[in-house]
Amino acid sequence: MRYLEEGAHIAEPVMKPVVTILIGGVLIASGTVFASTLAPGIAIVLGVGGVATVLVGIAMLFGLAHQKTRP
């Protein structure tokens, strides 16, 4: 049981960047899928917001990796 508790502490910080990247992917997909039914400006805003969200998630992962490799 102690092993599962330690594993949860390791995976916990990684979940925020992963969820952020997934939300960015959903924004990009929704902007692409609904591009024909929405106004063009809204689809572009969803796409740009999705890309920005994915980039923030990647930056969070790099920050987490850099923090773990510091002596």
C-alpha positions in Angstrom: 0.0 0.0 0.0 2.9 2.4 0.7 4.1 1.9 -2.8 0.8 3.1 -4.2 1.0 6.2 -2.0 4.5 7.0 -3.2 3.5 6.5 -6.8 0.6 8.9 -6.4 3.0 11.6 -5.1 5.2 11.1 -8.2 2.3 11.3 -10.7 0.5 14.2 -9.1 2.6 17.1 -10.4 2.7 15.7 -13.9 -1.1 15.7 -14.2 -1.5 19.5 -14.4 0.6 19.9 -17.6 -0.9 16.8 -19.2 -4.5 18.1 -18.5 -3.4 21.5 -19.9 -2.2 19.9 -23.1 -5.3 17.9 -23.4 -7.5 21.0 -23.0 -5.5 22.7 -25.7 -6.1 19.7 -28.0 -9.8 19.9 -27.3 -9.8 23.6 -28.1 -8.0 23.0 -31.4 -10.3 20.2 -32.3 -13.5 22.1 -31.5 -12.2 25.1 -33.5 -11.5 22.8 -36.5 -14.8 20.8 -36.3 -17.1 23.8 -35.8 -15.2 26.1 -38.2 -17.9 25.7 -40.9 -20.8 26.5 -38.5 -19.2 29.2 -36.4 -18.1 32.6 -37.4 -14.5 32.5 -38.8 -13.2 34.7 -36.0 -14.4 32.4 -33.3 -12.8 29.3 -35.0 -9.5 31.2 -35.3 -9.7 32.3 -31.6 -10.3 28.7 -30.6 -7.4 27.4 -32.6 -5.0 30.1 -31.4 -6.1 29.6 -27.8 -5.6 25.8 -28.2 -2.1 26.2 -29.5 -1.3 28.7 -26.7 -2.6 26.3 -24.1 -0.6 23.4 -25.6 2.5 25.5 -25.5 1.9 26.5 -21.8 1.5 22.8 -21.0 4.7 21.9 -22.7 6.5 24.8 -20.8 5.1 23.4 -17.6 6.5 20.0 -18.4 9.9 21.4 -19.2 9.8 23.4 -15.9 8.9 20.2 -14.0 11.7 18.2 -15.7 14.2 20.9 -15.0 13.2 21.1 -11.4 13.6 17.3 -11.0 17.1 17.2 -12.6 18.5 20.0 -10.4 21.0 18.6 -7.9 
